Amino acid sequence: MKRKSMFVLLLAAAILAVGRTAIQPQWNGEAFEPRPTMAVTLSADHRIVDGAVAAAFLADLKAMLEEPLRLLL
């Protein structure tokens, strides 16, 4: 999985970089199984955005991507 560096642009509080989905082996507790994975990176200007708020945003985004039906609620 390739990683890219993201820099917060002038007049922006944060930038979200989303990578392409790839099938990767993941351990389910008993065996490896193929699962789609995707790299998501958030670069935030800490003068504007608190790190805890940025981490909470990524956690919420992860939960919604894993269960898209939550977007309808």
PyMOL commands that set and color helices and strands:
alter all, ss='L'
color gray80, all
select helices_A, chain A and resi 51-66+68-72
alter helices_A, ss='H'
color red, helices_A
select strands_A, chain A and resi 14-18+22-27+32-37+40-44
alter strands_A, ss='S'
color yellow, strands_A
deselect
rebuild
show_as cartoon
